[in-house]
Amino acid sequence: MWPNAVAHALARFECAFKQPGRYLNASEVSSPGIEVEDARDDLEMAMSGLPPRAKRDLGRLITRLDEEFERRTLPEPNYAAWAPDGWWWTRMRER
């Protein structure tokens, strides 16, 4: 991981969650590497290298992000092609 990777990933979620409306808009961000799903991948990677206390603290924050992300997305009917790693790739945004 690079310096400030966690802060950068959290900022991507904050930016996405500022979008108006019930669901996240897919057209707002559609570039590989800057999607919130990519940010969630970065957070998962960071979690794997943290000591237990820091892992719990970040885990609590990630749980809240996951709940909001799940609330603001829809199940992806063709998720198998989009889910190389985490469940967050099995969700889609409104188009």
C-alpha positions in Angstrom: 0.0 0.0 0.0 1.1 3.5 -0.6 1.1 6.4 1.9 -2.4 7.8 2.5 -4.1 4.9 0.6 -6.7 4.4 3.3 -7.5 8.1 3.5 -7.8 8.2 -0.3 -10.1 5.2 -0.4 -12.3 6.7 2.3 -12.4 10.0 0.4 -13.7 8.2 -2.7 -16.6 6.8 -0.7 -17.3 10.2 0.8 -17.5 11.7 -2.7 -19.7 8.9 -4.0 -22.1 9.2 -1.0 -22.5 12.9 -1.6 -24.5 12.1 -4.8 -28.1 13.1 -4.4 -30.8 10.5 -4.7 -31.5 7.1 -3.2 -29.2 5.2 -5.5 -25.6 5.9 -6.6 -25.5 7.1 -10.2 -23.3 4.9 -12.4 -22.6 7.7 -14.8 -20.9 9.8 -12.1 -17.8 7.7 -11.9 -17.0 5.1 -14.6 -13.2 4.9 -14.9 -11.3 1.8 -13.8 -9.3 2.3 -10.7 -11.3 5.2 -9.3 -14.6 3.5 -8.7 -15.8 3.0 -5.1 -15.5 -0.7 -5.7 -11.8 -0.2 -6.3 -11.7 1.9 -3.1 -13.3 -1.0 -1.2 -10.7 -3.3 -2.6 -8.0 -1.0 -1.3 -9.6 -0.9 2.2 -9.8 -4.7 2.2 -6.1 -4.9 1.3 -5.3 -2.4 4.1 -7.2 -4.5 6.6 -5.1 -7.6 5.9 -1.9 -5.8 7.0 -3.1 -4.1 10.1 -2.5 -5.1 13.7 -5.7 -6.3 15.6 -6.7 -3.1 17.3 -6.3 -1.0 14.2 -8.1 -3.7 12.2 -11.1 -3.5 14.5 -11.2 0.3 14.3 -11.0 0.4 10.5 -13.4 -2.6 10.3 -16.1 -0.7 12.2 -15.8 2.2 9.8 -15.9 -0.2 6.8 -19.0 -1.8 8.1 -20.8 1.5 8.1 -19.5 2.2 4.5 -20.6 -1.3 3.4 -24.1 -0.8 4.8 -24.5 2.6 3.0 -23.1 1.2 -0.2 -25.5 -1.8 -0.1 -28.4 0.5 0.7 -27.6 2.8 -2.3 -26.9 0.0 -4.9 -28.9 -2.8 -6.4 -28.1 -6.5 -6.8 -26.2 -7.1 -10.1 -28.1 -9.9 -11.9 -24.9 -11.1 -13.8 -22.7 -10.7 -10.8 -20.4 -13.7 -11.6 -18.6 -11.8 -14.3 -18.2 -8.7 -12.1 -17.2 -10.3 -8.8 -13.5 -11.2 -8.9 -13.0 -10.7 -5.2 -15.5 -9.0 -2.9 -19.3 -8.9 -2.6 -19.2 -5.1 -3.5 -18.5 -6.1 -7.1 -21.9 -7.9 -7.1 -23.8 -4.6 -6.8 -24.8 -2.1 -9.5 -25.7 1.5 -9.6 -28.6 3.2 -11.2 -28.1 4.1 -14.8 
